[in-house]
Amino acid sequence: MADPSTYRPAPGAIPTSPGVYKFRDAHGRVIYVGKAKSLRPRLSSYFQDLAGLHSRTATMVTTAASVEWTVVGTEVEALQLEYSWIKEFDPRFNVKYRDDKSYPELAVTLNEEFPRVQVMRGAHRKGVRYFGPYGHAWAIRETVDLMLRVFPVRTCSNGVFKRAQQVGRPCLLGYIGKCAAPCVGKISQAEHVALAEEFCDFMAGRTGGYLRRLEQQMQEAAAELEYERAGRLRDDIAALKRAMEKNAVVLADGTDADLFALAQDELEAAVQIFHVRGGRVRGQRGWVTDKVEDIDTPALVEHALQQLYGGGTESVPREVLVPALPEPLGPVQEWLTGLRGSQVDLRVPQRGDKKDLMVTVQRNAQQGLALHKTKRASDLTTRSRALQEITDALELDSVPLRIECFDISHLQGEDVVASMVVFEDGLARKSEYRRFQIKGFEGQDDVRSMHEVISRRFRRYLREREQTGEWAVPEEALPDEVGQGDEDGPESKTDDIGRPKRFAYPPQLLVVDGGQPQVAAAKRALEELGIDDVALCGLAKRLEEVWLPGQDDPVVLPRSSEGLYLLQRVRDEAHRFAITYQRAKRGKRFTAGELDSVPGLGETRRQALLKHFGSLKKLRAATVDQLCEVPGIGRRTAETVAAALASRPPAAPAVNTATGEIIDDSAGTDSTGTDSAATDNASTDHAATDHAEPVSGEAPAGQTTHLTETP
């Protein structure tokens, strides 16, 4: 525990300007980010007597080892910089609302030639109209299904749309009247765009006029004895009314607002948000956070506003209703106004319908906090029991709060890779996952591969400890090739910017996927590096036995053991992560084309060449002057491409093994410059397991292969 007086800034050194400050721990990691209207009084408040500080604040200042600050011009700039640093450094003592899922939205792609209605998640795209968010994707699909009867906008993917254009026949929705079928010209492009805009207007709440117009058309059709058309209009009106009923009217028509409510106790806080658009509740979401810093309701509201609007994925409405106003109010309101581009009314509702709706939002926040506590109590109990069972079974000195697991994956000795997954407090920490390419040797040797990857991981750890000056590491433990072959690159992020280093933290328990040979290899790697404070075990697949180094008999945990279940989850996650990487490397190798290895030729110019000439065969026959006609291809690049293609023999023709038909190269080439038949042949995926069975060389029926010449 550090003494705050050891890093307290000198008197008068802290400016009185607005700014943002960072506390760092002894490893250089940023542990807290804050902002202040005046930095001097705010920072000075942290260095008073510890007895006068809140318990969480006292823990933070005693964990920290240094403090630094950045001066900005205004409080709005301080607000923006604080949010950026919290997202970048993920400080452990800052409030961070945890959203357990991404919320789907109904999107209309008005930026396309033929707009499409679909479900979207994530960041908003330019030219796309969004409605929501909704609690569930099925709620969007139910609404869209009702709306398509009246507004038959296309919902198919681009691939299905292009296919329908080629064959001149619409999909099923076009036949049953739930798509206007612009793919086959039933309506023009301008008519389809107008139809999509009408769909957006109705979803935006402008419903009254449209319904009255449909009712008038229905009465006119009935008066003219067109009963079939009148019945269809009647059913359209009923469908639209059912779609409207799914979003209850809660405020005056045309009201756009977001309502925030908080429920909190000493340790946690829950926020609930209702999105009201056009007077209707279009979506709802909720977050929960640990109150790791001393924070009041206005500050929690400010953090919630940053969380929702700071990422740029959520549009800011005209009104934002909150339970308490941030202090000071001006910078936050100015920031929201800048995001929206027009005035935003940030206030606490005092009376009327908005006050009544806020009570409902508050009730949802309280229920969300109660539900979270129930789930977390059960989850914490289970995870604590699992970690304690592992501690007792393996006779560890302390509970393994950080567990790392390694697995090797290959296919018949090719594309040998390894994975490292990390679990902290019994939960996966995916930002710490790492993957490796085995480059020390070629062929299939899981034991040797495990020794290499464990050595590389802990050499990086020793190097980073030496760089921080925590201890001197012998030179023989730090060869120049340390870290080479990592998918993440040879160098870690430096500690002077405060981001977590890639291999800086050792695990309390190291798990390898395998039995005695793999455990012995990992133990040997640790001993060669002089590391003796990391517990080690292996989990064998056959009988789920836990092997310890130097022991002839395994540790057998009960099948119902929570500890065994946790080890299995860790091992299975490492297996999944390794197989995913191995398959990606194998697929990339199989689909590599002749243009991929041309120096200085990137993806954009490869695509331009293939698009211009149409096939690799025609590209190979082109002259340097013809290559120079392609936009972006200069003479030097053209000469390099021509020389590279001329130095390689043409690929063997492809043949369909079911029909015996030889496929001409000019028939088509994919975007990588690979023969399309070769790509089809490579796409047949065989499970990439650690000990994969040999794959038969016989091609399945209807699959293409390549003819090869025999001498």
C-alpha positions in Angstrom: 0.0 0.0 0.0 1.5 3.3 -1.1 1.6 6.5 1.0 -0.1 9.3 -1.0 2.4 11.8 0.4 5.2 10.1 -1.6 3.7 11.2 -4.9 1.8 14.4 -3.9 2.5 17.2 -6.3 4.5 20.2 -5.0 2.5 23.2 -3.7 1.6 25.5 -6.5 2.5 23.0 -9.2 -1.1 22.1 -9.9 -2.8 24.6 -12.2 -6.2 26.2 -11.5 -7.5 25.6 -15.1 -10.1 23.0 -16.2 -8.6 19.7 -16.9 -8.5 15.9 -16.7 -6.3 13.9 -14.3 -5.1 10.3 -14.1 -3.9 8.2 -11.2 -1.5 5.4 -12.0 -0.4 2.4 -10.0 3.2 1.1 -9.5 3.0 -0.7 -12.8 2.0 2.4 -14.7 -1.6 1.3 -15.3 -4.2 4.0 -15.2 -6.5 3.2 -12.3 -8.7 6.3 -12.1 -9.6 9.2 -14.5 -11.4 12.3 -13.4 -12.2 15.8 -14.5 -12.4 19.1 -12.7 -13.4 22.7 -13.3 -10.3 23.7 -11.4 -7.6 21.1 -11.0 -5.8 22.5 -7.9 -8.7 22.2 -5.3 -9.9 18.9 -6.8 -6.5 17.1 -6.7 -5.6 18.6 -3.3 -8.7 17.0 -1.9 -7.3 13.5 -2.6 -4.2 14.2 -0.4 -5.9 15.0 2.9 -5.9 12.8 5.9 -6.9 9.3 4.9 -9.4 9.1 7.8 -11.4 12.0 6.2 -11.7 10.2 2.8 -14.4 7.9 1.7 -13.3 4.3 2.0 -13.2 3.7 -1.8 -11.3 6.9 -2.4 -8.8 6.0 0.3 -8.3 2.6 -1.4 -7.7 4.3 -4.7 -5.1 6.9 -3.5 -3.2 4.2 -1.6 -3.2 1.9 -4.6 -1.9 4.7 -6.9 1.8 5.6 -7.2 1.6 8.8 -9.3 -0.8 11.4 -10.6 -0.7 13.5 -13.7 -3.0 15.9 -15.4 -3.9 17.5 -18.7 -5.1 21.1 -19.0 -8.0 21.8 -21.5 -9.7 25.0 -22.5 -13.3 24.4 -21.3 -15.3 22.1 -19.2 -16.9 20.6 -22.3 -13.5 19.6 -23.5 -12.7 18.1 -20.1 -16.0 16.1 -20.3 -15.1 14.7 -23.7 -11.5 13.9 -22.8 -12.6 12.1 -19.6 -14.9 9.9 -21.5 -12.3 9.1 -24.1 -9.7 8.1 -21.5 -12.2 6.0 -19.5 -13.0 4.1 -22.7 -9.3 3.7 -23.7 -7.7 2.8 -20.3 -10.6 1.0 -18.6 -9.6 2.3 -15.1 -10.6 -0.1 -12.3 -11.8 2.6 -9.9 -14.1 4.4 -12.4 -17.8 3.8 -12.7 -18.5 1.7 -15.8 -22.0 0.7 -16.6 -22.2 -2.9 -17.8 -24.7 -3.6 -20.5 -25.2 -7.3 -20.8 -26.3 -7.3 -24.4 -26.5 -5.2 -27.6 -29.9 -3.9 -28.4 -31.3 -4.5 -31.9 -32.9 -1.7 -33.9 -35.2 -1.5 -36.9 -33.1 0.0 -39.8 -34.1 1.3 -43.2 -31.2 1.6 -45.6 -32.2 4.7 -47.4 -28.5 5.1 -48.6 -29.0 2.1 -51.0 -30.5 2.2 -54.5 -33.3 0.0 -53.4 -33.8 0.6 -49.6 -34.1 -2.5 -47.4 -35.7 -3.0 -44.0 -33.7 -5.1 -41.6 -32.6 -5.7 -38.0 -29.3 -4.0 -37.1 -27.0 -3.7 -34.1 -24.0 -1.6 -33.3 -22.8 1.7 -34.6 -25.2 3.8 -36.7 -24.3 4.2 -40.3 -24.7 7.3 -42.4 -27.9 7.4 -44.6 -29.7 4.7 -42.5 -32.9 5.5 -40.6 -33.1 3.8 -37.2 -36.1 3.0 -35.0 -35.8 1.5 -31.5 -33.9 0.1 -29.8 -36.1 -2.9 -29.1 -35.7 -5.4 -26.3 -35.7 -8.4 -28.6 -35.1 -9.0 -32.3 -38.3 -11.0 -32.6 -40.3 -7.9 -31.6 -38.9 -6.1 -34.6 -39.7 -8.9 -36.9 -43.3 -9.1 -35.7 -43.7 -5.4 -36.3 -42.1 -5.6 -39.7 -44.3 -8.6 -40.7 -47.4 -6.5 -40.0 -46.1 -3.4 -41.7 -45.0 -5.2 -44.9 -48.7 -5.9 -45.8 -49.1 -2.1 -46.3 -45.5 -1.1 -47.1 -44.0 -4.0 -49.0 -40.4 -2.7 -48.8 -37.7 -5.3 -49.6 -36.2 -7.2 -46.7 -33.9 -9.6 -48.6 -30.2 -9.6 -48.5 -28.1 -8.2 -51.4 -27.2 -11.6 -52.6 -30.8 -12.8 -52.8 -31.8 -9.5 -54.5 -29.1 -9.8 -57.2 -29.9 -13.5 -57.8 -33.6 -12.5 -58.4 -32.5 -9.9 -60.8 -30.4 -12.4 -62.8 -33.1 -15.1 -63.0 -36.0 -12.6 -63.5 -38.1 -14.2 -60.8 -38.9 -12.7 -57.3 -38.6 -14.5 -54.0 -41.5 -16.0 -52.0 -42.3 -12.6 -50.4 -42.8 -11.1 -53.8 -45.4 -13.8 -54.7 -47.4 -13.4 -51.5 -47.5 -9.6 -51.6 -45.1 -8.7 -48.8 -42.5 -7.3 -51.2 -43.1 -4.9 -54.1 -40.4 -6.9 -56.0 -38.3 -4.1 -57.4 -35.8 -6.8 -58.3 -37.9 -7.8 -61.3 -39.3 -4.3 -62.1 -42.8 -4.6 -60.7 -42.2 -1.1 -59.4 -39.5 1.4 -60.3 -36.6 2.5 -58.2 -38.2 5.9 -57.4 -41.5 4.3 -56.4 -39.7 1.9 -54.1 -37.7 4.7 -52.4 -41.0 6.6 -51.9 -42.5 3.4 -50.4 -39.5 3.1 -48.0 -40.0 6.8 -47.0 -43.6 6.2 -46.2 -42.6 3.3 -44.1 -40.2 5.5 -42.1 -42.8 8.3 -41.7 -45.3 5.8 -40.2 -42.7 4.3 -37.9 -41.7 7.9 -36.8 -45.2 8.4 -35.5 -46.9 10.2 -38.3 -49.8 7.7 -38.3 -53.0 9.6 -38.0 -53.1 11.1 -41.5 -52.1 7.9 -43.2 -54.8 5.8 -41.4 -57.5 8.4 -42.3 -56.4 8.3 -45.9 -56.7 4.5 -46.0 -60.1 4.6 -44.3 -61.3 7.1 -47.0 -60.0 4.9 -49.8 -61.8 1.9 -48.2 -65.1 3.8 -48.1 -64.7 5.0 -51.7 -64.0 1.4 -52.8 -67.1 0.1 -51.0 -69.2 2.9 -52.5 -68.0 1.8 -56.0 -68.8 -1.8 -55.2 -65.1 -2.8 -55.3 -65.6 -5.0 -52.2 -62.4 -7.0 -52.8 -60.3 -3.9 -52.7 -62.2 -2.5 -49.8 -61.7 -5.7 -47.8 -57.9 -5.6 -48.5 -57.8 -2.0 -47.3 -59.7 -3.0 -44.2 -57.2 -5.7 -43.4 -54.3 -3.2 -44.1 -55.8 -0.8 -41.5 -56.2 -3.6 -39.0 -52.6 -4.7 -39.5 -51.3 -1.1 -39.0 -53.4 -0.7 -35.8 -52.0 -4.0 -34.4 -48.4 -2.7 -35.2 -49.2 0.6 -33.4 -50.6 -1.3 -30.4 -47.2 -2.9 -29.8 -45.9 0.5 -28.8 -48.3 2.1 -26.2 -48.9 5.9 -26.5 -47.5 7.4 -23.3 -46.9 11.1 -24.2 -48.3 13.6 -26.6 -48.0 12.7 -30.2 -44.6 13.9 -31.7 -42.7 13.8 -28.4 -39.1 12.6 -28.6 -37.4 12.0 -25.3 -35.1 9.6 -23.4 -36.0 9.0 -19.7 -33.3 8.0 -17.2 -34.0 6.5 -13.7 -31.6 5.2 -11.1 -31.8 2.7 -8.3 -28.8 2.3 -6.0 -27.4 1.1 -2.7 -24.0 1.4 -1.1 -22.3 -0.9 -3.5 -24.1 -0.9 -6.8 -26.3 1.3 -9.0 -28.7 0.4 -11.8 -29.9 2.7 -14.6 -33.0 2.2 -16.7 -33.7 4.1 -19.9 -36.9 4.4 -21.9 -36.7 5.7 -25.4 -39.8 7.6 -26.4 -40.2 8.5 -30.1 -43.4 10.0 -31.5 -45.0 9.7 -28.1 -44.5 5.9 -28.0 -42.1 3.8 -26.0 -39.9 2.5 -28.8 -37.3 0.8 -26.7 -35.9 0.1 -23.2 -32.5 -0.8 -21.9 -30.8 -1.1 -18.5 -27.3 -1.1 -17.1 -25.7 -2.0 -13.7 -22.4 -0.7 -12.2 -20.3 -1.2 -9.1 -19.8 2.0 -7.2 -16.1 1.7 -6.9 -15.7 5.4 -6.3 -17.4 7.8 -4.0 -20.2 9.1 -6.3 -23.6 10.7 -5.9 -26.7 10.6 -8.1 -25.8 13.6 -10.3 -22.4 12.1 -11.1 -24.1 8.7 -11.8 -26.4 10.5 -14.2 -23.5 12.2 -15.9 -21.7 8.9 -16.4 -24.9 7.3 -17.8 -25.2 10.1 -20.3 -21.6 9.6 -21.4 -22.2 5.9 -21.7 -25.3 6.2 -23.9 -24.4 9.1 -26.1 -20.5 9.2 -26.0 -20.0 6.4 -28.4 -21.9 8.0 -31.2 -24.2 5.0 -31.7 -27.3 6.6 -30.1 -29.0 9.8 -31.4 -29.7 12.5 -28.9 -33.5 13.4 -28.7 -34.9 16.9 -28.1 -35.6 16.1 -24.5 -33.5 14.1 -21.9 -35.3 13.6 -18.6 -33.2 12.6 -15.6 -33.8 12.1 -11.9 -31.1 14.6 -11.0 -29.2 17.2 -13.0 -25.4 16.8 -13.4 -23.3 19.4 -11.6 -22.4 21.7 -13.2 -25.2 21.5 -15.8 -23.8 23.8 -18.4 -21.0 21.7 -19.9 -23.1 18.5 -20.1 -26.0 20.3 -21.8 -23.6 22.1 -24.2 -22.0 18.7 -25.0 -25.4 17.1 -25.8 -26.4 20.1 -27.9 -23.2 19.7 -29.9 -23.9 16.0 -30.5 -27.4 16.7 -31.7 -26.7 19.8 -33.6 -29.6 21.7 -32.0 -30.8 22.6 -28.6 -31.3 19.7 -26.1 -33.6 20.2 -23.1 -31.9 18.3 -20.1 -34.2 18.5 -17.1 -36.0 16.8 -14.2 -39.7 16.4 -14.9 -41.9 17.9 -12.2 -45.5 17.1 -13.1 -47.8 15.7 -15.7 -47.4 12.6 -18.0 -43.7 12.8 -18.1 -43.4 12.7 -14.3 -45.8 9.7 -14.3 -43.7 7.9 -16.9 -40.6 8.6 -14.9 -42.2 6.7 -11.9 -42.6 3.7 -14.2 -38.9 4.0 -15.3 -37.8 4.2 -11.7 -39.8 1.1 -10.8 -38.0 -0.8 -13.6 -34.6 0.4 -12.4 -35.4 -0.9 -8.9 -36.5 -4.3 -10.3 -33.4 -4.4 -12.4 -31.1 -3.8 -9.4 -33.0 -6.5 -7.3 -32.8 -9.0 -10.2 -29.1 -8.3 -10.7 -28.3 -8.8 -7.0 -30.2 -12.1 -7.0 -28.3 -13.4 -10.1 -24.9 -12.1 -8.9 -25.3 -13.6 -5.4 -25.8 -17.0 -6.9 -23.1 -16.5 -9.5 -20.5 -15.3 -7.0 -21.3 -18.2 -4.7 -20.8 -20.7 -7.5 -17.6 -19.2 -8.7 -16.2 -18.8 -5.2 -16.9 -22.5 -4.5 -15.3 -23.6 -7.8 -12.1 -21.6 -7.1 -12.0 -22.9 -3.6 -12.4 -26.5 -4.7 -9.5 -26.1 -7.2 -7.4 -24.6 -4.4 -8.1 -27.5 -2.1 -7.7 -30.2 -4.7 -4.4 -28.9 -6.1 -3.1 -27.8 -2.6 -2.4 -24.3 -3.8 -1.1 -21.6 -1.5 -3.8 -19.1 -2.6 -7.0 -19.0 -4.6 -6.2 -18.9 -8.4 -7.9 -15.6 -9.2 -6.2 -15.5 -12.6 -6.1 -18.8 -14.6 -4.4 -19.1 -18.0 -4.9 -22.1 -20.3 -2.9 -23.1 -23.3 -3.9 -25.4 -26.2 -2.2 -26.6 -29.4 -4.1 -27.0 -32.7 -3.1 -28.3 -36.1 -4.3 -30.3 -39.1 -2.0 -33.2 -39.8 1.0 -31.2 -38.6 0.3 -28.2 -40.8 -0.6 -24.6 -39.6 0.4 -25.4 -36.0 -0.9 -22.7 -33.7 -1.5 -22.2 -30.0 -4.0 -20.3 -27.9 -3.8 -18.7 -24.5 -7.1 -17.8 -22.7 -7.5 -16.0 -19.4 -10.1 -16.4 -16.7 -10.2 -13.9 -13.9 -12.4 -14.5 -10.8 -13.9 -17.4 -12.7 -15.0 -15.3 -15.7 -13.5 -15.2 -19.2 -11.4 -12.0 -19.9 -11.3 -12.0 -23.6 -9.3 -8.8 -23.9 -6.4 -10.9 -22.5 -6.6 -13.8 -24.9 -3.5 -14.3 -27.1 -2.7 -16.6 -30.0 0.7 -17.9 -31.3 2.2 -19.4 -34.4 4.6 -22.3 -33.7 7.7 -21.4 -35.7 10.5 -23.1 -33.8 10.1 -26.3 -35.9 7.9 -27.9 -38.5 5.7 -30.9 -38.1 3.5 -32.4 -35.5 4.8 -32.4 -31.9 2.4 -31.2 -29.3 4.8 -31.6 -26.5 7.5 -29.5 -28.2 4.9 -27.0 -29.2 3.7 -26.6 -25.7 7.3 -26.1 -24.4 7.8 -23.3 -27.1 4.6 -21.4 -26.4 5.0 -21.5 -22.6 8.6 -20.3 -23.0 7.6 -17.5 -25.2 4.8 -16.3 -23.0 6.9 -16.2 -19.8 9.9 -14.7 -21.6 7.7 -11.8 -22.5 6.6 -11.6 -18.9 10.2 -11.5 -17.7 11.1 -8.9 -20.3 8.3 -6.6 -19.3 9.2 -7.0 -15.6 12.7 -6.1 -16.5 11.6 -3.1 -18.5 9.6 -1.8 -15.5 12.7 -2.1 -13.3 11.0 -4.5 -10.9 14.0 -6.9 -11.1 16.9 -7.6 -13.3 16.5 -10.6 -15.6 19.5 -12.7 -16.8 20.4 -12.0 -20.4 20.1 -15.7 -21.2 16.4 -15.6 -20.4 15.8 -12.8 -22.9 17.0 -13.9 -26.4 16.3 -11.6 -29.3 13.7 -13.9 -30.8 11.4 -13.4 -27.8 7.8 -12.9 -28.9 8.4 -13.6 -32.5 5.6 -15.4 -34.1 2.9 -14.0 -31.9 -0.2 -13.0 -33.8 -0.2 -9.8 -31.7 3.3 -8.8 -32.8 6.7 -8.8 -31.2 6.4 -5.8 -28.9 4.0 -5.0 -26.2 2.4 -1.7 -25.4 4.6 0.5 -23.3 3.6 1.3 -19.8 4.0 5.0 -20.2 0.6 5.3 -21.8 -1.1 3.3 -19.1 -2.7 0.6 -21.2 -2.5 -3.0 -19.8 0.6 -4.8 -21.1 0.1 -7.9 -23.1 2.0 -10.4 -20.8 2.6 -8.3 -17.7 0.6 -10.3 -15.2 1.5 -13.9 -14.2 -1.3 -16.4 -13.5 -1.8 -18.0 -10.2 -2.6 -21.2 -12.0 -1.4 -22.4 -15.4 -3.5 -25.0 -17.2 -2.4 -27.0 -20.3 -4.6 -29.1 -22.4 -3.2 -32.6 -22.1 -1.7 -35.1 -19.8 1.7 -35.9 -18.3 3.8 -35.1 -21.4 2.4 -31.6 -21.9 2.6 -30.9 -18.1 6.2 -32.0 -18.1 7.0 -29.8 -21.1 5.4 -26.8 -19.5 7.2 -27.5 -16.2 10.5 -27.7 -18.0 9.9 -24.3 -19.7 9.1 -22.6 -16.4 12.2 -24.1 -14.7 14.5 -23.0 -17.6 13.3 -19.4 -17.0 13.6 -19.6 -13.2 9.9 -19.2 -12.5 8.8 -21.2 -9.5 5.8 -19.2 -8.2 3.2 -20.3 -10.8 1.1 -23.4 -10.1 0.7 -25.8 -13.0 -1.7 -28.6 -14.0 -3.0 -30.3 -17.1 -6.5 -31.5 -17.9 -6.6 -34.7 -20.0 -9.6 -35.1 -22.3 -10.2 -38.8 -22.0 -11.2 -39.2 -18.4 -11.1 -35.5 -17.4 -8.1 -36.2 -15.1 -6.1 -33.4 -13.6 -2.3 -34.0 -13.8 0.2 -32.3 -11.6 4.0 -32.1 -12.5 6.1 -34.9 -11.0 3.2 -37.0 -9.9 2.5 -40.5 -11.3 -1.2 -40.5 -10.5 -3.7 -37.8 -11.5 -6.0 -35.9 -9.3 -9.6 -37.0 -9.9 -12.3 -34.4 -9.1 -15.9 -35.5 -8.6 -18.0 -35.2 -11.8 -20.4 -32.9 -9.9 -17.5 -30.6 -8.8 -17.8 -27.0 -9.6 -14.0 -26.8 -9.7 -13.9 -29.5 -12.4 -16.6 -27.7 -14.3 -14.6 -24.4 -14.2 -11.4 -26.2 -15.4 -13.4 -27.8 -18.3 -14.8 -24.4 -19.3 -11.3 -22.9 -19.3 -9.9 -25.9 -21.4 -12.8 -25.9 -23.8 -12.5 -22.1 -24.4 -8.8 -22.5 -25.1 -9.6 -25.4 -27.5 -12.3 -23.2 -29.3 -10.0 -20.2 -29.6 -7.1 -22.4 -31.0 -9.3 -24.1 -33.6 -10.8 -20.8 -34.7 -7.3 -19.4 -35.4 -6.1 -22.6 -37.0 -9.0 -22.8 -39.4 -8.6 -19.1 -40.3 -4.9 -19.7 -41.2 -5.7 -22.9 -43.2 -8.5 -21.1 -45.1 -6.2 -18.2 -45.9 -3.5 -20.6 -47.1 -6.0 -22.5 -49.3 -7.5 -19.4 -50.9 -4.2 -17.6 -51.5 -4.0 -16.5 -55.1 -1.1 -15.8 -57.4 -1.4 -12.0 -56.9 -1.2 -12.3 -53.1 2.6 -12.7 -53.0 3.3 -9.8 -55.5 5.3 -7.2 -53.5 3.7 -3.8 -53.1 0.3 -5.0 -54.4 -2.4 -4.5 -51.8 -6.0 -5.7 -51.7 -7.5 -2.6 -53.4 -5.2 -2.8 -56.4 -5.6 -6.6 -56.7 -9.3 -6.1 -56.9 -8.9 -3.3 -59.5 -6.7 -5.5 -61.7 -9.1 -8.5 -61.6 -12.1 -6.3 -62.2 -10.5 -4.6 -65.2 -9.3 -7.8 -66.9 -12.1 -10.2 -65.8 -9.9 -13.2 -65.1 -6.4 -14.2 -64.1 -5.8 -15.8 -67.5 -6.4 -12.5 -69.3 -4.4 -10.6 -66.7 -1.5 -13.0 -67.2 -1.6 -12.3 -71.0 -1.7 -8.5 -70.6 1.3 -6.3 -71.4 2.9 -3.7 -69.1 1.2 -0.9 -71.1 -2.2 -2.6 -70.7 -1.6 -3.0 -66.9 -0.8 0.7 -66.7 -4.3 1.5 -67.9 -5.8 0.2 -64.7 -6.5 3.1 -62.2 -3.9 3.2 -59.4 -1.3 1.0 -61.3 1.9 2.8 -62.2 4.6 1.5 -64.5 6.8 0.1 -61.8 3.9 -1.8 -60.2 2.8 -3.0 -63.6 6.3 -4.3 -64.4 6.4 -6.1 -61.0 3.1 -7.7 -61.6 4.0 -8.8 -65.1 7.3 -10.2 -63.9 5.7 -12.1 -61.0 3.0 -13.7 -63.2 5.5 -14.6 -65.9 7.8 -16.3 -63.5 5.1 -18.7 -62.3 3.6 -21.5 -64.5 -0.1 -21.2 -65.1 -2.4 -23.1 -62.8 -3.7 -26.6 -63.9 -7.2 -26.5 -65.3 -10.0 -27.3 -62.9 -12.3 -30.3 -63.4 -15.7 -31.2 -62.0 -15.2 -34.7 -60.7 -18.9 -35.6 -61.0 -19.3 -34.7 -64.6 -15.7 -34.8 -65.9 -16.2 -31.2 -67.3 -13.0 -29.1 -67.5 -13.6 -25.6 -66.3 -12.0 -22.9 -68.2 -10.0 -20.3 -66.2 -11.7 -17.5 -68.1 -15.0 -18.6 -66.7 -14.4 -16.7 -63.5 -11.8 -15.8 -60.9 -12.5 -14.8 -57.3 -11.5 -11.5 -55.8 -8.2 -12.9 -54.5 -7.0 -14.1 -57.9 -7.6 -17.7 -57.0 -9.2 -20.1 -59.4 -12.9 -20.4 -58.3 -12.7 -24.1 -58.6 -9.8 -24.3 -56.2 -11.7 -22.1 -53.8 -14.6 -24.4 -53.9 -12.4 -27.4 -53.3 -10.7 -25.7 -50.3 -13.9 -24.6 -48.7 -14.8 -28.2 -47.6 -14.0 -27.8 -43.9 -12.7 -30.7 -41.9 -12.7 -30.4 -38.1 -9.3 -29.0 -37.0 -8.6 -31.0 -33.9 -5.4 -31.5 -32.1 -5.1 -35.0 -33.4 -7.1 -34.9 -36.6 -7.8 -38.1 -38.5 -6.3 -38.1 -42.0 -8.6 -36.6 -44.6 -9.5 -38.7 -47.6 -8.2 -37.4 -50.9 -11.3 -38.5 -52.7 -13.4 -35.5 -53.8 -17.1 -35.5 -53.0 -19.6 -35.7 -55.8 -20.1 -32.5 -57.6 -16.9 -31.0 -56.3 -14.1 -29.6 -58.5 -10.5 -30.5 -58.3 -7.4 -29.8 -60.4 -5.7 -31.9 -63.0 -2.0 -32.4 -62.5 0.6 -33.6 -65.0 2.7 -36.6 -64.3 6.2 -36.9 -65.7 
